[in-house]
Amino acid sequence: MFGFSLTKLLFTAAVIAAIWYGYKWIGRIQAMRAAGGKLDGNRPRPGPPAVEDMIRCPVCDSFVTASAAVSCGREDCPYPG
Ligand SMILES: [Zn+2]
């Protein structure tokens, strides 16, 4: 009787342990997936390049990019070109 009980107890313990470790394993995978998703969210999205600051030419009244301002063609345009 005792032997059977012990076997049953050990079997039950083994089943509980298997379920416990199974849940831990699944939880770890889900945590890794969640972390991966978070990382994906933080990663800069590929898309249009950074918006350039636009500056207005006081002479020709047209907007040019501040980093690559070029002359509109007028003589008194402050930008090179
Ligand atoms: Zn201009």
PDB file of the backbone (N, CA, C, O) and the ligand in Angstrom, with CONECT records:
HET     ZN  A 101       1
ATOM      1  N   MET A   1       0.826  -1.214   0.000  1.00  0.00           N
ATOM      2  CA  MET A   1       0.000   0.000   0.000  1.00  0.00           C
ATOM      3  C   MET A   1       0.859   1.263   0.000  1.00  0.00           C
ATOM      4  O   MET A   1       0.654   2.193  -0.779  1.00  0.00           O
ATOM      5  N   PHE A   2       1.842   1.248   0.923  1.00  0.00           N
ATOM      6  CA  PHE A   2       2.701   2.419   1.030  1.00  0.00           C
ATOM      7  C   PHE A   2       3.463   2.644  -0.277  1.00  0.00           C
ATOM      8  O   PHE A   2       3.584   3.767  -0.766  1.00  0.00           O
ATOM      9  N   GLY A   3       3.973   1.533  -0.828  1.00  0.00           N
ATOM     10  CA  GLY A   3       4.736   1.608  -2.073  1.00  0.00           C
ATOM     11  C   GLY A   3       3.880   2.188  -3.174  1.00  0.00           C
ATOM     12  O   GLY A   3       4.355   3.038  -3.928  1.00  0.00           O
ATOM     13  N   PHE A   4       2.657   1.769  -3.293  1.00  0.00           N
ATOM     14  CA  PHE A   4       1.756   2.270  -4.322  1.00  0.00           C
ATOM     15  C   PHE A   4       1.476   3.758  -4.105  1.00  0.00           C
ATOM     16  O   PHE A   4       1.449   4.557  -5.040  1.00  0.00           O
ATOM     17  N   SER A   5       1.270   4.090  -2.833  1.00  0.00           N
ATOM     18  CA  SER A   5       0.988   5.479  -2.490  1.00  0.00           C
ATOM     19  C   SER A   5       2.164   6.376  -2.862  1.00  0.00           C
ATOM     20  O   SER A   5       1.999   7.462  -3.418  1.00  0.00           O
ATOM     21  N   LEU A   6       3.373   5.876  -2.530  1.00  0.00           N
ATOM     22  CA  LEU A   6       4.575   6.659  -2.815  1.00  0.00           C
ATOM     23  C   LEU A   6       4.726   6.844  -4.321  1.00  0.00           C
ATOM     24  O   LEU A   6       5.066   7.931  -4.790  1.00  0.00           O
ATOM     25  N   THR A   7       4.471   5.773  -5.076  1.00  0.00           N
ATOM     26  CA  THR A   7       4.575   5.854  -6.531  1.00  0.00           C
ATOM     27  C   THR A   7       3.577   6.879  -7.070  1.00  0.00           C
ATOM     28  O   THR A   7       3.887   7.704  -7.929  1.00  0.00           O
ATOM     29  N   LYS A   8       2.365   6.786  -6.522  1.00  0.00           N
ATOM     30  CA  LYS A   8       1.323   7.711  -6.956  1.00  0.00           C
ATOM     31  C   LYS A   8       1.710   9.146  -6.615  1.00  0.00           C
ATOM     32  O   LYS A   8       1.514  10.074  -7.400  1.00  0.00           O
ATOM     33  N   LEU A   9       2.272   9.293  -5.403  1.00  0.00           N
ATOM     34  CA  LEU A   9       2.681  10.611  -4.945  1.00  0.00           C
ATOM     35  C   LEU A   9       3.792  11.159  -5.852  1.00  0.00           C
ATOM     36  O   LEU A   9       3.768  12.315  -6.273  1.00  0.00           O
ATOM     37  N   LEU A  10       4.766  10.280  -6.137  1.00  0.00           N
ATOM     38  CA  LEU A  10       5.880  10.700  -6.994  1.00  0.00           C
ATOM     39  C   LEU A  10       5.383  11.040  -8.397  1.00  0.00           C
ATOM     40  O   LEU A  10       5.827  12.010  -9.011  1.00  0.00           O
ATOM     41  N   PHE A  11       4.450  10.218  -8.891  1.00  0.00           N
ATOM     42  CA  PHE A  11       3.907  10.464 -10.222  1.00  0.00           C
ATOM     43  C   PHE A  11       3.183  11.814 -10.254  1.00  0.00           C
ATOM     44  O   PHE A  11       3.335  12.610 -11.180  1.00  0.00           O
ATOM     45  N   THR A  12       2.374  12.037  -9.182  1.00  0.00           N
ATOM     46  CA  THR A  12       1.649  13.305  -9.092  1.00  0.00           C
ATOM     47  C   THR A  12       2.627  14.480  -9.036  1.00  0.00           C
ATOM     48  O   THR A  12       2.434  15.508  -9.685  1.00  0.00           O
ATOM     49  N   ALA A  13       3.682  14.293  -8.240  1.00  0.00           N
ATOM     50  CA  ALA A  13       4.698  15.344  -8.111  1.00  0.00           C
ATOM     51  C   ALA A  13       5.368  15.590  -9.463  1.00  0.00           C
ATOM     52  O   ALA A  13       5.637  16.730  -9.841  1.00  0.00           O
ATOM     53  N   ALA A  14       5.631  14.501 -10.180  1.00  0.00           N
ATOM     54  CA  ALA A  14       6.277  14.630 -11.488  1.00  0.00           C
ATOM     55  C   ALA A  14       5.365  15.375 -12.454  1.00  0.00           C
ATOM     56  O   ALA A  14       5.823  16.229 -13.214  1.00  0.00           O
ATOM     57  N   VAL A  15       4.077  15.053 -12.423  1.00  0.00           N
ATOM     58  CA  VAL A  15       3.121  15.721 -13.311  1.00  0.00           C
ATOM     59  C   VAL A  15       3.052  17.207 -12.972  1.00  0.00           C
ATOM     60  O   VAL A  15       3.058  18.063 -13.856  1.00  0.00           O
ATOM     61  N   ILE A  16       2.984  17.496 -11.656  1.00  0.00           N
ATOM     62  CA  ILE A  16       2.920  18.906 -11.231  1.00  0.00           C
ATOM     63  C   ILE A  16       4.184  19.640 -11.663  1.00  0.00           C
ATOM     64  O   ILE A  16       4.133  20.768 -12.152  1.00  0.00           O
ATOM     65  N   ALA A  17       5.331  18.966 -11.470  1.00  0.00           N
ATOM     66  CA  ALA A  17       6.606  19.572 -11.854  1.00  0.00           C
ATOM     67  C   ALA A  17       6.637  19.826 -13.359  1.00  0.00           C
ATOM     68  O   ALA A  17       7.099  20.875 -13.808  1.00  0.00           O
ATOM     69  N   ALA A  18       6.142  18.862 -14.133  1.00  0.00           N
ATOM     70  CA  ALA A  18       6.134  19.004 -15.590  1.00  0.00           C
ATOM     71  C   ALA A  18       5.273  20.194 -15.996  1.00  0.00           C
ATOM     72  O   ALA A  18       5.663  20.993 -16.847  1.00  0.00           O
ATOM     73  N   ILE A  19       4.092  20.305 -15.377  1.00  0.00           N
ATOM     74  CA  ILE A  19       3.192  21.423 -15.693  1.00  0.00           C
ATOM     75  C   ILE A  19       3.851  22.740 -15.281  1.00  0.00           C
ATOM     76  O   ILE A  19       3.820  23.724 -16.020  1.00  0.00           O
ATOM     77  N   TRP A  20       4.455  22.737 -14.070  1.00  0.00           N
ATOM     78  CA  TRP A  20       5.105  23.941 -13.536  1.00  0.00           C
ATOM     79  C   TRP A  20       6.210  24.418 -14.481  1.00  0.00           C
ATOM     80  O   TRP A  20       6.283  25.589 -14.854  1.00  0.00           O
ATOM     81  N   TYR A  21       7.073  23.452 -14.855  1.00  0.00           N
ATOM     82  CA  TYR A  21       8.171  23.834 -15.741  1.00  0.00           C
ATOM     83  C   TYR A  21       7.656  24.206 -17.132  1.00  0.00           C
ATOM     84  O   TYR A  21       8.226  25.057 -17.815  1.00  0.00           O
ATOM     85  N   GLY A  22       6.566  23.550 -17.535  1.00  0.00           N
ATOM     86  CA  GLY A  22       5.971  23.885 -18.828  1.00  0.00           C
ATOM     87  C   GLY A  22       5.475  25.327 -18.836  1.00  0.00           C
ATOM     88  O   GLY A  22       5.682  26.067 -19.797  1.00  0.00           O
ATOM     89  N   TYR A  23       4.814  25.707 -17.741  1.00  0.00           N
ATOM     90  CA  TYR A  23       4.313  27.085 -17.647  1.00  0.00           C
ATOM     91  C   TYR A  23       5.453  28.085 -17.606  1.00  0.00           C
ATOM     92  O   TYR A  23       5.405  29.143 -18.232  1.00  0.00           O
ATOM     93  N   LYS A  24       6.506  27.712 -16.832  1.00  0.00           N
ATOM     94  CA  LYS A  24       7.663  28.602 -16.748  1.00  0.00           C
ATOM     95  C   LYS A  24       8.291  28.793 -18.128  1.00  0.00           C
ATOM     96  O   LYS A  24       8.687  29.898 -18.500  1.00  0.00           O
ATOM     97  N   TRP A  25       8.372  27.693 -18.876  1.00  0.00           N
ATOM     98  CA  TRP A  25       8.973  27.726 -20.211  1.00  0.00           C
ATOM     99  C   TRP A  25       8.150  28.607 -21.144  1.00  0.00           C
ATOM    100  O   TRP A  25       8.679  29.426 -21.895  1.00  0.00           O
ATOM    101  N   ILE A  26       6.805  28.402 -21.066  1.00  0.00           N
ATOM    102  CA  ILE A  26       5.913  29.209 -21.909  1.00  0.00           C
ATOM    103  C   ILE A  26       6.006  30.682 -21.505  1.00  0.00           C
ATOM    104  O   ILE A  26       6.041  31.577 -22.349  1.00  0.00           O
ATOM    105  N   GLY A  27       6.046  30.906 -20.178  1.00  0.00           N
ATOM    106  CA  GLY A  27       6.137  32.276 -19.689  1.00  0.00           C
ATOM    107  C   GLY A  27       7.408  32.958 -20.151  1.00  0.00           C
ATOM    108  O   GLY A  27       7.410  34.143 -20.485  1.00  0.00           O
ATOM    109  N   ARG A  28       8.508  32.181 -20.164  1.00  0.00           N
ATOM    110  CA  ARG A  28       9.782  32.743 -20.597  1.00  0.00           C
ATOM    111  C   ARG A  28       9.725  33.105 -22.081  1.00  0.00           C
ATOM    112  O   ARG A  28      10.229  34.150 -22.493  1.00  0.00           O
ATOM    113  N   ILE A  29       9.111  32.236 -22.874  1.00  0.00           N
ATOM    114  CA  ILE A  29       8.980  32.504 -24.314  1.00  0.00           C
ATOM    115  C   ILE A  29       8.128  33.752 -24.534  1.00  0.00           C
ATOM    116  O   ILE A  29       8.438  34.600 -25.370  1.00  0.00           O
ATOM    117  N   GLN A  30       7.024  33.839 -23.745  1.00  0.00           N
ATOM    118  CA  GLN A  30       6.145  35.010 -23.895  1.00  0.00           C
ATOM    119  C   GLN A  30       6.869  36.283 -23.475  1.00  0.00           C
ATOM    120  O   GLN A  30       6.715  37.332 -24.099  1.00  0.00           O
ATOM    121  N   ALA A  31       7.673  36.177 -22.393  1.00  0.00           N
ATOM    122  CA  ALA A  31       8.432  37.345 -21.929  1.00  0.00           C
ATOM    123  C   ALA A  31       9.437  37.773 -22.991  1.00  0.00           C
ATOM    124  O   ALA A  31       9.617  38.963 -23.247  1.00  0.00           O
ATOM    125  N   MET A  32      10.086  36.791 -23.606  1.00  0.00           N
ATOM    126  CA  MET A  32      11.051  37.096 -24.663  1.00  0.00           C
ATOM    127  C   MET A  32      10.360  37.745 -25.849  1.00  0.00           C
ATOM    128  O   MET A  32      10.878  38.679 -26.461  1.00  0.00           O
ATOM    129  N   ARG A  33       9.171  37.224 -26.159  1.00  0.00           N
ATOM    130  CA  ARG A  33       8.412  37.800 -27.281  1.00  0.00           C
ATOM    131  C   ARG A  33       7.992  39.223 -26.959  1.00  0.00           C
ATOM    132  O   ARG A  33       8.049  40.113 -27.808  1.00  0.00           O
ATOM    133  N   ALA A  34       7.560  39.426 -25.690  1.00  0.00           N
ATOM    134  CA  ALA A  34       7.138  40.768 -25.275  1.00  0.00           C
ATOM    135  C   ALA A  34       8.313  41.724 -25.338  1.00  0.00           C
ATOM    136  O   ALA A  34       8.178  42.858 -25.797  1.00  0.00           O
ATOM    137  N   ALA A  35       9.478  41.258 -24.871  1.00  0.00           N
ATOM    138  CA  ALA A  35      10.679  42.095 -24.908  1.00  0.00           C
ATOM    139  C   ALA A  35      11.048  42.405 -26.353  1.00  0.00           C
ATOM    140  O   ALA A  35      11.421  43.532 -26.680  1.00  0.00           O
ATOM    141  N   GLY A  36      10.940  41.406 -27.206  1.00  0.00           N
ATOM    142  CA  GLY A  36      11.253  41.618 -28.614  1.00  0.00           C
ATOM    143  C   GLY A  36      10.312  42.629 -29.228  1.00  0.00           C
ATOM    144  O   GLY A  36      10.731  43.492 -30.000  1.00  0.00           O
ATOM    145  N   GLY A  37       9.020  42.521 -28.880  1.00  0.00           N
ATOM    146  CA  GLY A  37       8.051  43.474 -29.406  1.00  0.00           C
ATOM    147  C   GLY A  37       8.355  44.881 -28.952  1.00  0.00           C
ATOM    148  O   GLY A  37       8.226  45.846 -29.705  1.00  0.00           O
ATOM    149  N   LYS A  38       8.776  44.973 -27.661  1.00  0.00           N
ATOM    150  CA  LYS A  38       9.114  46.274 -27.116  1.00  0.00           C
ATOM    151  C   LYS A  38      10.305  46.866 -27.870  1.00  0.00           C
ATOM    152  O   LYS A  38      10.314  48.046 -28.220  1.00  0.00           O
ATOM    153  N   LEU A  39      11.305  46.023 -28.110  1.00  0.00           N
ATOM    154  CA  LEU A  39      12.490  46.478 -28.838  1.00  0.00           C
ATOM    155  C   LEU A  39      12.096  46.950 -30.230  1.00  0.00           C
ATOM    156  O   LEU A  39      12.576  47.973 -30.717  1.00  0.00           O
ATOM    157  N   ASP A  40      11.211  46.181 -30.859  1.00  0.00           N
ATOM    158  CA  ASP A  40      10.766  46.573 -32.193  1.00  0.00           C
ATOM    159  C   ASP A  40      10.097  47.942 -32.141  1.00  0.00           C
ATOM    160  O   ASP A  40      10.254  48.763 -33.044  1.00  0.00           O
ATOM    161  N   GLY A  41       9.330  48.173 -31.039  1.00  0.00           N
ATOM    162  CA  GLY A  41       8.637  49.448 -30.912  1.00  0.00           C
ATOM    163  C   GLY A  41       9.592  50.604 -30.739  1.00  0.00           C
ATOM    164  O   GLY A  41       9.336  51.715 -31.203  1.00  0.00           O
ATOM    165  N   ASN A  42      10.736  50.324 -30.045  1.00  0.00           N
ATOM    166  CA  ASN A  42      11.690  51.396 -29.791  1.00  0.00           C
ATOM    167  C   ASN A  42      12.601  51.664 -30.982  1.00  0.00           C
ATOM    168  O   ASN A  42      13.203  52.732 -31.086  1.00  0.00           O
ATOM    169  N   ARG A  43      12.697  50.700 -31.866  1.00  0.00           N
ATOM    170  CA  ARG A  43      13.589  50.857 -33.008  1.00  0.00           C
ATOM    171  C   ARG A  43      13.076  51.980 -33.901  1.00  0.00           C
ATOM    172  O   ARG A  43      11.877  52.041 -34.174  1.00  0.00           O
ATOM    173  N   PRO A  44      13.945  52.864 -34.359  1.00  0.00           N
ATOM    174  CA  PRO A  44      13.474  53.937 -35.253  1.00  0.00           C
ATOM    175  C   PRO A  44      12.883  53.355 -36.523  1.00  0.00           C
ATOM    176  O   PRO A  44      13.459  52.472 -37.159  1.00  0.00           O
ATOM    177  N   ARG A  45      11.758  53.857 -36.858  1.00  0.00           N
ATOM    178  CA  ARG A  45      11.047  53.302 -38.008  1.00  0.00           C
ATOM    179  C   ARG A  45      11.680  53.776 -39.312  1.00  0.00           C
ATOM    180  O   ARG A  45      12.028  54.948 -39.457  1.00  0.00           O
ATOM    181  N   PRO A  46      11.823  52.862 -40.245  1.00  0.00           N
ATOM    182  CA  PRO A  46      12.284  53.301 -41.567  1.00  0.00           C
ATOM    183  C   PRO A  46      11.182  54.102 -42.230  1.00  0.00           C
ATOM    184  O   PRO A  46      10.016  53.708 -42.196  1.00  0.00           O
ATOM    185  N   GLY A  47      11.530  55.181 -42.812  1.00  0.00           N
ATOM    186  CA  GLY A  47      10.503  56.005 -43.425  1.00  0.00           C
ATOM    187  C   GLY A  47      11.149  57.164 -44.139  1.00  0.00           C
ATOM    188  O   GLY A  47      12.320  57.088 -44.510  1.00  0.00           O
ATOM    189  N   PRO A  48      10.418  58.221 -44.336  1.00  0.00           N
ATOM    190  CA  PRO A  48      11.000  59.381 -45.006  1.00  0.00           C
ATOM    191  C   PRO A  48      12.158  59.935 -44.198  1.00  0.00           C
ATOM    192  O   PRO A  48      12.123  59.868 -42.969  1.00  0.00           O
ATOM    193  N   PRO A  49      13.173  60.475 -44.835  1.00  0.00           N
ATOM    194  CA  PRO A  49      14.315  61.037 -44.110  1.00  0.00           C
ATOM    195  C   PRO A  49      13.890  62.192 -43.226  1.00  0.00           C
ATOM    196  O   PRO A  49      12.825  62.782 -43.407  1.00  0.00           O
ATOM    197  N   ALA A  50      14.746  62.500 -42.269  1.00  0.00           N
ATOM    198  CA  ALA A  50      14.441  63.564 -41.318  1.00  0.00           C
ATOM    199  C   ALA A  50      14.046  64.833 -42.063  1.00  0.00           C
ATOM    200  O   ALA A  50      14.639  65.202 -43.077  1.00  0.00           O
ATOM    201  N   VAL A  51      13.027  65.482 -41.523  1.00  0.00           N
ATOM    202  CA  VAL A  51      12.527  66.688 -42.188  1.00  0.00           C
ATOM    203  C   VAL A  51      13.560  67.793 -42.062  1.00  0.00           C
ATOM    204  O   VAL A  51      14.044  68.071 -40.965  1.00  0.00           O
ATOM    205  N   GLU A  52      13.893  68.411 -43.154  1.00  0.00           N
ATOM    206  CA  GLU A  52      14.860  69.505 -43.163  1.00  0.00           C
ATOM    207  C   GLU A  52      14.174  70.778 -42.690  1.00  0.00           C
ATOM    208  O   GLU A  52      12.989  71.002 -42.939  1.00  0.00           O
ATOM    209  N   ASP A  53      14.955  71.606 -41.998  1.00  0.00           N
ATOM    210  CA  ASP A  53      14.431  72.910 -41.627  1.00  0.00           C
ATOM    211  C   ASP A  53      14.362  73.769 -42.890  1.00  0.00           C
ATOM    212  O   ASP A  53      15.305  73.824 -43.679  1.00  0.00           O
ATOM    213  N   MET A  54      13.253  74.418 -43.054  1.00  0.00           N
ATOM    214  CA  MET A  54      13.094  75.262 -44.228  1.00  0.00           C
ATOM    215  C   MET A  54      13.299  76.713 -43.810  1.00  0.00           C
ATOM    216  O   MET A  54      12.780  77.162 -42.787  1.00  0.00           O
ATOM    217  N   ILE A  55      14.050  77.422 -44.606  1.00  0.00           N
ATOM    218  CA  ILE A  55      14.240  78.855 -44.353  1.00  0.00           C
ATOM    219  C   ILE A  55      13.738  79.616 -45.562  1.00  0.00           C
ATOM    220  O   ILE A  55      13.805  79.149 -46.699  1.00  0.00           O
ATOM    221  N   ARG A  56      13.242  80.785 -45.282  1.00  0.00           N
ATOM    222  CA  ARG A  56      12.641  81.561 -46.356  1.00  0.00           C
ATOM    223  C   ARG A  56      13.637  82.575 -46.903  1.00  0.00           C
ATOM    224  O   ARG A  56      14.259  83.341 -46.167  1.00  0.00           O
ATOM    225  N   CYS A  57      13.756  82.547 -48.176  1.00  0.00           N
ATOM    226  CA  CYS A  57      14.646  83.515 -48.814  1.00  0.00           C
ATOM    227  C   CYS A  57      13.969  84.884 -48.771  1.00  0.00           C
ATOM    228  O   CYS A  57      12.864  85.048 -49.286  1.00  0.00           O
ATOM    229  N   PRO A  58      14.631  85.867 -48.157  1.00  0.00           N
ATOM    230  CA  PRO A  58      13.998  87.196 -48.030  1.00  0.00           C
ATOM    231  C   PRO A  58      13.877  87.925 -49.358  1.00  0.00           C
ATOM    232  O   PRO A  58      13.122  88.891 -49.469  1.00  0.00           O
ATOM    233  N   VAL A  59      14.595  87.484 -50.340  1.00  0.00           N
ATOM    234  CA  VAL A  59      14.589  88.185 -51.631  1.00  0.00           C
ATOM    235  C   VAL A  59      13.520  87.613 -52.547  1.00  0.00           C
ATOM    236  O   VAL A  59      12.680  88.337 -53.082  1.00  0.00           O
ATOM    237  N   CYS A  60      13.572  86.273 -52.719  1.00  0.00           N
ATOM    238  CA  CYS A  60      12.653  85.679 -53.688  1.00  0.00           C
ATOM    239  C   CYS A  60      11.417  85.085 -53.028  1.00  0.00           C
ATOM    240  O   CYS A  60      10.503  84.617 -53.707  1.00  0.00           O
ATOM    241  N   ASP A  61      11.395  85.108 -51.690  1.00  0.00           N
ATOM    242  CA  ASP A  61      10.212  84.680 -50.967  1.00  0.00           C
ATOM    243  C   ASP A  61       9.938  83.173 -51.091  1.00  0.00           C
ATOM    244  O   ASP A  61       8.840  82.707 -50.786  1.00  0.00           O
ATOM    245  N   SER A  62      10.933  82.433 -51.534  1.00  0.00           N
ATOM    246  CA  SER A  62      10.705  80.991 -51.656  1.00  0.00           C
ATOM    247  C   SER A  62      11.421  80.274 -50.505  1.00  0.00           C
ATOM    248  O   SER A  62      12.395  80.784 -49.952  1.00  0.00           O
ATOM    249  N   PHE A  63      10.934  79.116 -50.167  1.00  0.00           N
ATOM    250  CA  PHE A  63      11.507  78.364 -49.065  1.00  0.00           C
ATOM    251  C   PHE A  63      12.569  77.408 -49.584  1.00  0.00           C
ATOM    252  O   PHE A  63      12.361  76.700 -50.569  1.00  0.00           O
ATOM    253  N   VAL A  64      13.711  77.400 -48.902  1.00  0.00           N
ATOM    254  CA  VAL A  64      14.804  76.498 -49.269  1.00  0.00           C
ATOM    255  C   VAL A  64      15.235  75.739 -48.022  1.00  0.00           C
ATOM    256  O   VAL A  64      15.026  76.203 -46.902  1.00  0.00           O
ATOM    257  N   THR A  65      15.835  74.576 -48.218  1.00  0.00           N
ATOM    258  CA  THR A  65      16.307  73.802 -47.075  1.00  0.00           C
ATOM    259  C   THR A  65      17.507  74.516 -46.472  1.00  0.00           C
ATOM    260  O   THR A  65      18.386  74.992 -47.192  1.00  0.00           O
ATOM    261  N   ALA A  66      17.536  74.587 -45.144  1.00  0.00           N
ATOM    262  CA  ALA A  66      18.578  75.344 -44.457  1.00  0.00           C
ATOM    263  C   ALA A  66      19.957  74.752 -44.704  1.00  0.00           C
ATOM    264  O   ALA A  66      20.938  75.488 -44.816  1.00  0.00           O
ATOM    265  N   SER A  67      20.039  73.414 -44.792  1.00  0.00           N
ATOM    266  CA  SER A  67      21.355  72.775 -44.931  1.00  0.00           C
ATOM    267  C   SER A  67      21.864  72.825 -46.364  1.00  0.00           C
ATOM    268  O   SER A  67      23.068  72.720 -46.601  1.00  0.00           O
ATOM    269  N   ALA A  68      20.962  72.984 -47.309  1.00  0.00           N
ATOM    270  CA  ALA A  68      21.390  72.978 -48.713  1.00  0.00           C
ATOM    271  C   ALA A  68      20.692  74.097 -49.461  1.00  0.00           C
ATOM    272  O   ALA A  68      20.068  73.891 -50.502  1.00  0.00           O
ATOM    273  N   ALA A  69      20.818  75.299 -48.892  1.00  0.00           N
ATOM    274  CA  ALA A  69      20.166  76.438 -49.525  1.00  0.00           C
ATOM    275  C   ALA A  69      20.898  76.825 -50.798  1.00  0.00           C
ATOM    276  O   ALA A  69      22.120  76.973 -50.808  1.00  0.00           O
ATOM    277  N   VAL A  70      20.149  76.984 -51.851  1.00  0.00           N
ATOM    278  CA  VAL A  70      20.759  77.399 -53.117  1.00  0.00           C
ATOM    279  C   VAL A  70      20.049  78.655 -53.618  1.00  0.00           C
ATOM    280  O   VAL A  70      18.894  78.924 -53.289  1.00  0.00           O
ATOM    281  N   SER A  71      20.751  79.368 -54.384  1.00  0.00           N
ATOM    282  CA  SER A  71      20.214  80.612 -54.917  1.00  0.00           C
ATOM    283  C   SER A  71      19.057  80.342 -55.872  1.00  0.00           C
ATOM    284  O   SER A  71      19.006  79.337 -56.581  1.00  0.00           O
ATOM    285  N   CYS A  72      18.157  81.273 -55.849  1.00  0.00           N
ATOM    286  CA  CYS A  72      17.023  81.138 -56.752  1.00  0.00           C
ATOM    287  C   CYS A  72      17.368  81.710 -58.121  1.00  0.00           C
ATOM    288  O   CYS A  72      16.615  81.540 -59.080  1.00  0.00           O
ATOM    289  N   GLY A  73      18.509  82.389 -58.208  1.00  0.00           N
ATOM    290  CA  GLY A  73      18.937  82.937 -59.486  1.00  0.00           C
ATOM    291  C   GLY A  73      19.017  84.449 -59.469  1.00  0.00           C
ATOM    292  O   GLY A  73      19.651  85.053 -60.333  1.00  0.00           O
ATOM    293  N   ARG A  74      18.376  85.060 -58.489  1.00  0.00           N
ATOM    294  CA  ARG A  74      18.410  86.525 -58.438  1.00  0.00           C
ATOM    295  C   ARG A  74      19.798  86.982 -57.942  1.00  0.00           C
ATOM    296  O   ARG A  74      20.493  86.279 -57.209  1.00  0.00           O
ATOM    297  N   GLU A  75      20.138  88.138 -58.363  1.00  0.00           N
ATOM    298  CA  GLU A  75      21.470  88.656 -58.013  1.00  0.00           C
ATOM    299  C   GLU A  75      21.620  88.902 -56.514  1.00  0.00           C
ATOM    300  O   GLU A  75      22.681  88.654 -55.942  1.00  0.00           O
ATOM    301  N   ASP A  76      20.549  89.393 -55.881  1.00  0.00           N
ATOM    302  CA  ASP A  76      20.673  89.736 -54.470  1.00  0.00           C
ATOM    303  C   ASP A  76      20.239  88.578 -53.553  1.00  0.00           C
ATOM    304  O   ASP A  76      20.025  88.786 -52.359  1.00  0.00           O
ATOM    305  N   CYS A  77      20.111  87.382 -54.096  1.00  0.00           N
ATOM    306  CA  CYS A  77      19.750  86.222 -53.270  1.00  0.00           C
ATOM    307  C   CYS A  77      20.921  85.891 -52.350  1.00  0.00           C
ATOM    308  O   CYS A  77      22.053  85.750 -52.812  1.00  0.00           O
ATOM    309  N   PRO A  78      20.654  85.766 -51.061  1.00  0.00           N
ATOM    310  CA  PRO A  78      21.759  85.549 -50.091  1.00  0.00           C
ATOM    311  C   PRO A  78      22.387  84.150 -50.168  1.00  0.00           C
ATOM    312  O   PRO A  78      23.424  83.897 -49.554  1.00  0.00           O
ATOM    313  N   TYR A  79      21.778  83.280 -50.897  1.00  0.00           N
ATOM    314  CA  TYR A  79      22.295  81.904 -50.904  1.00  0.00           C
ATOM    315  C   TYR A  79      23.184  81.652 -52.097  1.00  0.00           C
ATOM    316  O   TYR A  79      23.007  82.236 -53.166  1.00  0.00           O
ATOM    317  N   PRO A  80      24.146  80.766 -51.893  1.00  0.00           N
ATOM    318  CA  PRO A  80      25.086  80.490 -53.009  1.00  0.00           C
ATOM    319  C   PRO A  80      24.406  79.692 -54.100  1.00  0.00           C
ATOM    320  O   PRO A  80      23.467  78.943 -53.831  1.00  0.00           O
ATOM    321  N   GLY A  81      24.844  79.837 -55.263  1.00  0.00           N
ATOM    322  CA  GLY A  81      24.262  79.068 -56.352  1.00  0.00           C
ATOM    323  C   GLY A  81      24.819  79.600 -57.645  1.00  0.00           C
ATOM    324  O   GLY A  81      24.471  79.104 -58.717  1.00  0.00           O
TER     325      GLY A  81
HETATM  326 ZN    ZN A 101      16.465  83.561 -53.344  1.00  0.00          ZN2+
END
